[in-house]
């Protein structure tokens, strides 16, 4: 009797095994994959003070102040100068706000002349310049390429301003070097600050308007 029961159990077990092995089930499940890249909200300007003697970048700033001025009667070779110069200039880098992705499509740089002392003919825009360059990274090093715009007196950036296209700064970014006219640049409106200028405060406003896609 025990042998019969054992034989039946083995037979049932084999039958269940064969039944399981004979049944094949196939199905599939899908998982959507997605991401949303946020768009940058616009251009971002970083202005940095640069030491005139060493070209060393210093602190970031929110305004361009050229005080204090120092009088130079001659240059390093003893040639007459008779001009006033600051000990620094500014680098202004134009990028995109880091809250999203985007590429600068165009930038308009515009200068508006402010006040000047009574009796003074030319304002600060005639005594300061902006040099337009493209910056890029090559082999982990910054590379500077002059733009065809070149160097201009700020007064020549008066409305409607100077347009820089995205094509001109492709694969890089726009940098402006803004400083006092030192008298070494030709074909630039105005000239250096000299004793012919009336003493007192001078000011103006430099504005950047950009399109990001």
LUMDO-372733 format. One line per 4 residues: number of its first residue (from 1); their letters; for each residue x, y, z of N, C-alpha, C. Coordinates in Angstrom, 2 decimals, always signed. Example, Ala and Ser with C-alpha at 12.3 -4.5 7.8 and 13.67 -1.06 7.14 Angstrom:
REM residues 2
1) AS) +13.19,-5.69,+7.80,+12.30,-4.50,+7.80,+13.20,-3.30,+7.80 ~ +12.85,-2.25,+7.08,+13.67,-1.06,+7.14,+12.90,+0.03,+7.87
END
This chain:
REM residues 213
1) XXXX) +0.84,-1.21,+0.00,+0.00,+0.00,+0.00,+0.87,+1.26,+0.00 ~ +1.93,+1.21,+0.83,+2.83,+2.35,+0.90,+3.51,+2.57,-0.44 ~ +3.87,+1.45,-1.10,+4.52,+1.58,-2.40,+3.58,+2.20,-3.41 ~ +2.30,+1.85,-3.33,+1.31,+2.39,-4.27,+1.13,+3.90,-4.07
5) XXXX) +1.04,+4.30,-2.82,+0.88,+5.74,-2.52,+2.09,+6.51,-3.01 ~ +3.29,+5.96,-2.76,+4.52,+6.62,-3.17,+4.57,+6.74,-4.69 ~ +4.16,+5.69,-5.36,+4.16,+5.71,-6.82,+3.21,+6.76,-7.36 ~ +2.03,+6.88,-6.71,+1.06,+7.89,-7.13,+1.59,+9.31,-6.92
9) XXXX) +2.26,+9.51,-5.80,+2.83,+10.84,-5.51,+3.89,+11.22,-6.53 ~ +4.73,+10.26,-6.86,+5.77,+10.52,-7.86,+5.14,+10.82,-9.21 ~ +4.11,+10.09,-9.54,+3.43,+10.28,-10.83,+2.79,+11.66,-10.90 ~ +2.14,+12.07,-9.80,+1.51,+13.39,-9.76,+2.56,+14.48,-9.88
13) XXXX) +3.68,+14.30,-9.15,+4.75,+15.29,-9.19,+5.32,+15.44,-10.59 ~ +5.53,+14.30,-11.26,+6.03,+14.35,-12.63,+5.03,+15.01,-13.56 ~ +3.76,+14.71,-13.33,+2.72,+15.29,-14.18,+2.69,+16.81,-14.02 ~ +2.81,+17.30,-12.76,+2.82,+18.74,-12.51,+4.04,+19.39,-13.14
17) XXXX) +5.19,+18.68,-13.02,+6.43,+19.22,-13.60,+6.31,+19.34,-15.10 ~ +5.80,+18.29,-15.73,+5.65,+18.34,-17.19,+4.64,+19.40,-17.62 ~ +3.61,+19.56,-16.78,+2.59,+20.57,-17.13,+3.19,+21.98,-17.05 ~ +4.04,+22.21,-16.01,+4.67,+23.53,-15.84,+5.67,+23.83,-16.97
21) XXXX) +6.45,+22.77,-17.31,+7.44,+22.96,-18.36,+6.79,+23.14,-19.72 ~ +5.64,+22.68,-19.87,+4.99,+22.78,-21.17,+4.26,+24.10,-21.37 ~ +4.11,+24.94,-20.31,+3.38,+26.22,-20.43,+4.38,+27.37,-20.53 ~ +4.35,+28.17,-21.59,+5.25,+29.32,-21.81,+4.44,+30.60,-21.79
25) XXXX) +4.90,+31.58,-20.96,+4.20,+32.87,-20.88,+5.15,+33.99,-21.33 ~ +4.71,+34.88,-22.21,+5.51,+36.01,-22.71,+4.69,+37.28,-22.57 ~ +5.30,+38.29,-21.98,+4.64,+39.59,-21.93,+5.70,+40.69,-21.97 ~ +5.31,+41.95,-22.04,+6.24,+43.08,-22.09,+5.66,+44.25,-21.32
29) XXXX) +6.54,+45.10,-20.85,+6.14,+46.33,-20.18,+6.97,+47.47,-20.75 ~ +6.37,+48.63,-20.89,+7.04,+49.81,-21.44,+7.22,+50.87,-20.36 ~ +8.36,+51.52,-20.37,+8.65,+52.60,-19.43,+9.03,+53.85,-20.21 ~ +8.19,+54.86,-20.21,+8.54,+56.11,-20.91,+9.81,+56.73,-20.30
33) XXXX) +10.64,+57.29,-21.15,+11.86,+57.98,-20.74,+11.78,+59.41,-21.22 ~ +11.98,+60.38,-20.32,+11.84,+61.78,-20.73,+12.66,+62.69,-19.83 ~ +12.89,+63.88,-20.30,+13.54,+64.92,-19.51,+13.16,+66.27,-20.12 ~ +13.12,+67.28,-19.32,+12.85,+68.64,-19.80,+14.03,+69.52,-19.43
37) XXXX) +14.72,+70.02,-20.45,+15.86,+70.92,-20.21,+15.32,+72.33,-20.03 ~ +15.58,+72.95,-18.88,+15.06,+74.30,-18.66,+15.75,+75.32,-19.57 ~ +15.02,+76.34,-19.96,+15.57,+77.40,-20.80,+16.14,+78.51,-19.94 ~ +17.30,+79.01,-20.34,+17.89,+80.14,-19.63,+16.97,+81.36,-19.73
41) XXXX) +16.95,+82.14,-18.69,+16.05,+83.30,-18.66,+16.63,+84.54,-19.34 ~ +17.88,+84.46,-19.83,+18.44,+85.62,-20.52,+19.94,+85.68,-20.41 ~ +20.51,+86.84,-20.76,+21.95,+87.02,-20.69,+22.37,+87.36,-19.27 ~ +23.63,+87.08,-19.00,+24.21,+87.36,-17.68,+25.55,+88.06,-17.91
45) XXXX) +25.75,+89.19,-17.25,+26.97,+89.98,-17.42,+27.79,+89.88,-16.14 ~ +29.06,+89.50,-16.30,+29.98,+89.46,-15.17,+31.08,+90.49,-15.44 ~ +31.13,+91.51,-14.59,+32.13,+92.57,-14.72,+33.20,+92.39,-13.65 ~ +34.46,+92.41,-14.07,+35.57,+92.16,-13.17,+36.61,+93.27,-13.30
49) XXXX) +37.10,+93.75,-12.17,+38.17,+94.76,-12.19,+39.50,+94.09,-12.52 ~ +40.28,+94.71,-13.38,+41.56,+94.15,-13.81,+42.67,+95.16,-13.55 ~ +43.76,+94.70,-12.96,+44.90,+95.57,-12.66,+45.60,+95.96,-13.96 ~ +45.79,+97.27,-14.17,+46.39,+97.75,-15.42,+47.84,+97.34,-15.57
53) XXXX) +48.57,+97.25,-14.47,+50.00,+96.95,-14.54,+50.27,+95.47,-14.80 ~ +49.44,+94.60,-14.25,+49.70,+93.16,-14.33,+48.65,+92.39,-15.13 ~ +47.55,+93.04,-15.49,+46.42,+92.38,-16.16,+45.84,+91.25,-15.31 ~ +45.98,+91.37,-13.99,+45.44,+90.37,-13.07,+43.98,+90.67,-12.76
57) XXXX) +43.13,+89.65,-12.91,+41.71,+89.82,-12.62,+41.50,+89.84,-11.11 ~ +40.67,+90.79,-10.67,+40.38,+90.93,-9.25,+38.94,+90.61,-8.92 ~ +38.29,+91.52,-8.20,+36.94,+91.28,-7.73,+35.90,+91.60,-8.79 ~ +34.78,+90.89,-8.72,+33.65,+91.22,-9.56,+32.96,+92.46,-9.01
61) XXXX) +32.41,+93.27,-9.90,+31.82,+94.55,-9.52,+30.45,+94.72,-10.16 ~ +29.71,+95.68,-9.64,+28.39,+95.98,-10.19,+28.34,+97.38,-10.81 ~ +29.46,+98.09,-10.77,+29.56,+99.39,-11.42,+31.01,+99.61,-11.84 ~ +31.21,+100.47,-12.82,+32.55,+100.72,-13.35,+33.03,+102.09,-12.87
65) XXXX) +33.85,+102.07,-11.84,+34.37,+103.31,-11.26,+35.86,+103.40,-11.53 ~ +36.30,+104.49,-12.15,+37.71,+104.64,-12.52,+38.51,+105.48,-11.54 ~ +37.94,+105.79,-10.40,+38.71,+106.48,-9.36,+39.66,+105.50,-8.68 ~ +40.82,+105.94,-8.19,+41.36,+107.29,-8.35,+42.17,+107.41,-9.64
69) XXXX) +42.35,+108.63,-10.10,+43.17,+108.89,-11.27,+44.56,+109.35,-10.83 ~ +45.56,+109.02,-11.65,+46.94,+109.44,-11.41,+47.44,+110.20,-12.63 ~ +48.14,+111.29,-12.39,+48.64,+112.10,-13.50,+49.98,+111.55,-13.99 ~ +50.09,+111.37,-15.30,+51.32,+110.90,-15.93,+51.85,+111.99,-16.85
73) XXXX) +52.97,+112.60,-16.45,+53.58,+113.64,-17.29,+54.27,+113.03,-18.49 ~ +54.86,+111.83,-18.29,+55.55,+111.14,-19.38,+55.21,+109.65,-19.32 ~ +55.54,+108.95,-20.40,+55.38,+107.50,-20.39,+56.66,+106.83,-19.90 ~ +56.74,+105.53,-19.99,+57.91,+104.80,-19.48,+59.19,+105.14,-20.23
77) XXXX) +59.06,+105.63,-21.46,+60.24,+106.01,-22.24,+60.58,+107.48,-22.14 ~ +59.85,+108.20,-21.29,+60.12,+109.62,-21.11,+59.42,+110.52,-22.10 ~ +58.54,+109.94,-22.93,+57.80,+110.77,-23.89,+56.66,+111.50,-23.18 ~ +56.42,+112.75,-23.56,+55.37,+113.53,-22.89,+54.00,+112.87,-23.04
81) XXXX) +53.23,+112.86,-21.95,+51.87,+112.34,-21.98,+50.88,+113.38,-21.46 ~ +51.12,+113.81,-20.22,+50.25,+114.82,-19.59,+48.78,+114.40,-19.60 ~ +48.55,+113.17,-19.12,+47.18,+112.66,-19.05,+46.94,+112.02,-17.69 ~ +45.66,+111.83,-17.38,+45.25,+111.18,-16.13,+44.76,+109.77,-16.46
85) XXXX) +45.23,+108.79,-15.68,+44.83,+107.41,-15.90,+44.50,+106.72,-14.58 ~ +43.57,+105.79,-14.60,+43.31,+104.94,-13.42,+44.33,+103.80,-13.39 ~ +44.35,+103.05,-12.29,+45.26,+101.90,-12.19,+44.56,+100.59,-12.53 ~ +43.40,+100.68,-13.16,+42.63,+99.49,-13.48,+41.72,+99.72,-14.68
89) XXXX) +41.24,+98.63,-15.23,+40.19,+98.65,-16.24,+39.24,+97.51,-15.93 ~ +38.28,+97.26,-16.81,+37.26,+96.24,-16.51,+37.10,+95.26,-17.67 ~ +36.89,+94.00,-17.31,+36.51,+92.96,-18.28,+35.05,+92.63,-18.04 ~ +34.25,+92.68,-19.09,+32.82,+92.42,-18.98,+32.47,+91.22,-19.87
93) XXXX) +32.15,+90.09,-19.23,+31.85,+88.85,-19.94,+30.34,+88.67,-20.07 ~ +29.91,+88.36,-21.30,+28.49,+88.19,-21.58,+28.20,+86.71,-21.80 ~ +27.41,+86.12,-20.91,+27.00,+84.73,-21.03,+25.51,+84.59,-20.86 ~ +25.06,+83.39,-20.50,+23.64,+83.17,-20.26,+23.42,+82.87,-18.78
97) XXXX) +22.26,+83.23,-18.27,+21.90,+82.96,-16.88,+21.93,+81.44,-16.67 ~ +22.54,+81.01,-15.58,+22.79,+79.59,-15.36,+21.56,+78.80,-14.89 ~ +20.38,+79.42,-14.91,+19.18,+78.69,-14.50,+18.62,+77.81,-15.62 ~ +19.30,+77.78,-16.76,+18.84,+76.96,-17.86,+19.82,+76.96,-19.01
101) XXXX) +19.47,+76.23,-20.07,+20.33,+76.11,-21.23,+19.96,+77.18,-22.26 ~ +20.96,+77.61,-23.02,+20.70,+78.59,-24.06,+21.98,+79.08,-24.70 ~ +21.83,+79.72,-25.85,+22.95,+80.29,-26.59,+22.63,+81.74,-26.91 ~ +23.61,+82.61,-26.73,+23.41,+84.02,-27.03,+23.30,+84.19,-28.54
105) XXXX) +22.16,+84.73,-28.97,+21.92,+84.94,-30.39,+22.35,+86.34,-30.84 ~ +22.25,+87.29,-29.95,+22.66,+88.65,-30.28,+22.78,+89.46,-28.99 ~ +23.65,+90.47,-29.06,+23.82,+91.40,-27.94,+23.94,+92.81,-28.51 ~ +23.22,+93.73,-27.91,+23.36,+95.14,-28.27,+23.98,+95.85,-27.06
109) XXXX) +25.11,+96.51,-27.30,+25.80,+97.26,-26.25,+25.56,+98.74,-26.50 ~ +25.02,+99.40,-25.50,+24.55,+100.78,-25.67,+25.05,+101.66,-24.53 ~ +25.57,+102.82,-24.88,+26.06,+103.77,-23.87,+25.23,+105.05,-23.92 ~ +24.87,+105.52,-22.73,+24.15,+106.79,-22.62,+24.98,+107.75,-21.78
113) XXXX) +25.29,+108.90,-22.35,+26.09,+109.89,-21.64,+25.31,+110.46,-20.47 ~ +26.01,+110.69,-19.37,+25.38,+111.26,-18.18,+25.79,+112.71,-17.99 ~ +26.09,+113.04,-16.76,+26.41,+114.44,-16.45,+27.91,+114.69,-16.55 ~ +28.25,+115.97,-16.63,+29.64,+116.41,-16.66,+29.68,+117.81,-16.08
117) XXXX) +30.87,+118.27,-15.68,+30.96,+119.60,-15.06,+30.51,+120.71,-16.02 ~ +30.02,+121.77,-15.43,+29.59,+122.92,-16.22,+30.76,+123.46,-17.03 ~ +30.49,+123.76,-18.28,+31.52,+124.31,-19.15,+32.34,+123.25,-19.88 ~ +32.15,+121.96,-19.53,+32.88,+120.88,-20.20,+32.14,+120.47,-21.46
121) XXXX) +32.87,+120.40,-22.58,+32.23,+120.06,-23.86,+32.00,+118.56,-24.01 ~ +33.06,+117.78,-23.80,+32.97,+116.33,-23.99,+32.83,+115.61,-22.66 ~ +31.99,+114.58,-22.64,+31.74,+113.85,-21.41,+32.60,+112.60,-21.27 ~ +32.21,+111.75,-20.33,+32.96,+110.54,-20.03,+33.03,+109.60,-21.23
125) XXXX) +32.00,+109.60,-22.06,+31.98,+108.73,-23.23,+33.09,+109.03,-24.22 ~ +33.61,+110.26,-24.20,+34.73,+110.63,-25.07,+36.08,+110.30,-24.45 ~ +36.09,+109.87,-23.19,+37.35,+109.62,-22.49,+37.53,+108.14,-22.12 ~ +36.57,+107.32,-22.50,+36.62,+105.89,-22.18,+36.37,+105.06,-23.44
129) XXXX) +36.87,+103.84,-23.44,+36.76,+102.99,-24.62,+36.27,+101.58,-24.24 ~ +35.78,+100.87,-25.25,+35.40,+99.47,-25.10,+36.01,+98.69,-26.25 ~ +36.76,+97.63,-25.90,+37.40,+96.78,-26.89,+36.61,+95.46,-26.96 ~ +36.08,+95.12,-28.14,+35.23,+93.95,-28.31,+36.06,+92.74,-28.75
133) XXXX) +35.99,+91.65,-27.97,+36.72,+90.43,-28.33,+35.83,+89.21,-28.11 ~ +36.17,+88.13,-28.80,+35.53,+86.84,-28.58,+36.46,+85.99,-27.73 ~ +35.90,+85.37,-26.69,+36.66,+84.47,-25.84,+36.21,+83.04,-26.10 ~ +37.17,+82.12,-26.09,+36.86,+80.70,-26.24,+37.85,+79.89,-25.43
137) XXXX) +37.53,+78.62,-25.23,+38.41,+77.71,-24.49,+39.03,+76.72,-25.46 ~ +40.35,+76.70,-25.53,+41.09,+75.78,-26.38,+42.14,+75.09,-25.52 ~ +42.06,+73.76,-25.45,+43.00,+72.98,-24.63,+43.04,+73.51,-23.19 ~ +41.84,+73.78,-22.66,+41.66,+74.23,-21.27,+42.24,+75.63,-21.02
141) XXXX) +42.54,+76.37,-22.08,+43.08,+77.71,-21.94,+42.16,+78.72,-22.62 ~ +42.04,+79.91,-22.00,+41.27,+80.97,-22.63,+42.02,+81.53,-23.83 ~ +41.31,+81.67,-24.94,+41.89,+82.25,-26.16,+41.07,+83.48,-26.53 ~ +41.76,+84.58,-26.79,+41.11,+85.85,-27.09,+41.27,+86.18,-28.57
145) XXXX) +40.14,+86.44,-29.23,+40.16,+86.77,-30.65,+39.48,+88.12,-30.87 ~ +40.19,+89.11,-31.42,+39.57,+90.41,-31.65,+38.39,+90.31,-32.62 ~ +37.34,+91.04,-32.35,+36.22,+91.13,-33.29,+36.47,+92.27,-34.27 ~ +35.80,+92.20,-35.40,+35.98,+93.25,-36.42,+35.51,+94.61,-35.92
149) XXXX) +34.64,+94.60,-34.90,+34.17,+95.87,-34.31,+35.35,+96.65,-33.75 ~ +36.31,+95.92,-33.17,+37.51,+96.56,-32.63,+37.24,+97.34,-31.36 ~ +38.01,+98.42,-31.20,+37.88,+99.29,-30.03,+37.12,+100.56,-30.41 ~ +36.17,+100.92,-29.56,+35.37,+102.11,-29.81,+35.29,+102.96,-28.55
153) XXXX) +35.19,+104.28,-28.74,+34.86,+105.15,-27.62,+33.44,+104.84,-27.18 ~ +33.20,+104.91,-25.87,+31.85,+104.62,-25.39,+30.82,+105.53,-26.03 ~ +31.20,+106.75,-26.33,+30.24,+107.68,-26.94,+29.76,+107.17,-28.29 ~ +30.58,+106.35,-28.96,+30.19,+105.79,-30.26,+29.28,+104.58,-30.10
157) XXXX) +28.97,+104.22,-28.86,+27.99,+103.17,-28.58,+26.65,+103.77,-28.20 ~ +26.50,+105.07,-28.44,+25.23,+105.74,-28.14,+24.11,+105.08,-28.93 ~ +22.85,+105.16,-28.44,+21.72,+104.52,-29.13,+21.74,+104.81,-30.63 ~ +21.50,+103.78,-31.47,+20.96,+102.45,-31.13,+21.99,+101.45,-30.61
161) XXXX) +23.23,+101.85,-30.41,+24.22,+100.97,-29.84,+24.94,+100.11,-30.87 ~ +25.75,+99.18,-30.37,+26.54,+98.29,-31.22,+26.00,+96.87,-31.13 ~ +25.64,+96.31,-32.29,+25.13,+94.94,-32.34,+26.27,+93.95,-32.49 ~ +26.24,+92.89,-31.67,+27.15,+91.75,-31.83,+26.28,+90.53,-32.10
165) XXXX) +26.51,+89.85,-33.22,+25.67,+88.72,-33.60,+26.20,+87.43,-32.97 ~ +25.31,+86.45,-32.89,+25.71,+85.16,-32.36,+26.79,+84.50,-33.20 ~ +26.77,+84.75,-34.53,+27.78,+84.17,-35.42,+29.17,+84.69,-35.08 ~ +29.27,+85.93,-34.64,+30.57,+86.52,-34.33,+31.20,+85.91,-33.08
169) XXXX) +30.38,+85.36,-32.20,+30.90,+84.79,-30.95,+30.56,+83.31,-30.82 ~ +30.31,+82.65,-31.97,+29.94,+81.23,-31.96,+31.04,+80.40,-31.30 ~ +30.63,+79.42,-30.50,+31.55,+78.53,-29.77,+32.43,+79.31,-28.79 ~ +31.92,+80.41,-28.31,+32.65,+81.21,-27.34,+31.72,+82.19,-26.67
173) XXXX) +32.26,+83.30,-26.20,+31.41,+84.32,-25.59,+32.03,+85.69,-25.81 ~ +31.21,+86.71,-25.63,+31.64,+88.10,-25.82,+32.28,+88.64,-24.56 ~ +33.41,+89.31,-24.75,+34.04,+90.04,-23.64,+34.35,+91.45,-24.10 ~ +34.04,+92.41,-23.26,+34.42,+93.80,-23.49,+35.47,+94.20,-22.47
177) XXXX) +36.53,+94.84,-22.97,+37.50,+95.47,-22.07,+37.17,+96.96,-22.07 ~ +36.74,+97.45,-20.92,+36.32,+98.85,-20.81,+37.32,+99.59,-19.94 ~ +37.87,+100.68,-20.47,+38.88,+101.41,-19.73,+38.97,+102.86,-20.17 ~ +39.84,+103.59,-19.51,+40.09,+104.98,-19.87,+40.95,+105.03,-21.13
181) XXXX) +40.68,+106.00,-21.97,+41.48,+106.19,-23.17,+42.90,+106.58,-22.75 ~ +43.89,+105.76,-23.19,+45.28,+106.05,-22.81,+46.07,+106.74,-23.92 ~ +45.38,+107.09,-25.01,+46.03,+107.83,-26.08,+46.80,+106.99,-27.07 ~ +46.81,+105.66,-26.90,+47.59,+104.80,-27.79,+46.77,+104.26,-28.96
185) XXXX) +45.47,+104.38,-28.89,+44.61,+103.85,-29.95,+44.29,+104.93,-30.97 ~ +44.49,+104.59,-32.24,+44.16,+105.52,-33.31,+42.73,+105.29,-33.79 ~ +42.18,+106.27,-34.44,+40.83,+106.18,-35.01,+39.77,+105.92,-33.95 ~ +39.98,+106.42,-32.74,+39.00,+106.31,-31.69,+38.54,+107.72,-31.31
189) XXXX) +37.23,+107.90,-31.26,+36.67,+109.21,-30.94,+37.14,+109.69,-29.56 ~ +37.38,+110.99,-29.44,+37.76,+111.57,-28.15,+39.24,+111.43,-27.88 ~ +39.59,+111.32,-26.61,+40.99,+111.22,-26.23,+41.12,+110.99,-24.74 ~ +42.35,+111.02,-24.23,+42.59,+110.78,-22.80,+42.07,+111.93,-21.93
193) XXXX) +41.95,+111.64,-20.64,+41.63,+112.68,-19.66,+42.88,+113.53,-19.45 ~ +42.73,+114.83,-19.59,+43.88,+115.72,-19.45,+43.51,+116.93,-18.60 ~ +44.50,+117.79,-18.38,+44.24,+119.01,-17.61,+43.35,+119.99,-18.36 ~ +43.10,+119.71,-19.61,+42.18,+120.56,-20.38,+40.73,+120.26,-20.02
197) XXXX) +40.49,+119.13,-19.37,+39.14,+118.78,-18.95,+38.80,+119.44,-17.62 ~ +37.56,+119.85,-17.49,+37.13,+120.51,-16.26,+37.10,+119.51,-15.10 ~ +37.56,+119.92,-13.92,+37.49,+119.02,-12.76,+36.05,+118.82,-12.30 ~ +35.80,+117.65,-11.72,+34.47,+117.35,-11.22,+34.03,+115.96,-11.64
201) XXXX) +32.83,+115.58,-11.25,+32.33,+114.22,-11.56,+31.79,+114.10,-12.98 ~ +32.06,+112.95,-13.56,+31.54,+112.58,-14.89,+30.87,+111.21,-14.73 ~ +29.82,+110.97,-15.49,+29.20,+109.64,-15.44,+28.42,+109.33,-16.71 ~ +28.04,+108.07,-16.82,+27.26,+107.58,-17.95,+26.75,+106.20,-17.61
205) XXXX) +26.05,+105.57,-18.54,+25.47,+104.24,-18.31,+25.75,+103.34,-19.50 ~ +26.26,+102.13,-19.21,+26.50,+101.13,-20.24,+25.45,+100.04,-20.09 ~ +24.71,+99.76,-21.15,+23.60,+98.80,-21.08,+23.79,+97.68,-22.10 ~ +23.47,+96.45,-21.68,+23.54,+95.27,-22.54,+22.12,+94.72,-22.71
209) XXXX) +21.72,+94.48,-23.96,+20.44,+93.86,-24.24,+20.69,+92.64,-25.12 ~ +20.29,+91.47,-24.66,+20.62,+90.26,-25.38,+19.41,+89.37,-25.65 ~ +19.56,+88.52,-26.66,+18.57,+87.51,-27.00,+19.20,+86.14,-26.86 ~ +18.51,+85.25,-26.14,+19.02,+83.90,-25.88,+18.03,+82.87,-26.41
213) X) +18.54,+81.88,-27.12,+17.70,+80.78,-27.61,+18.31,+79.46,-27.19
END
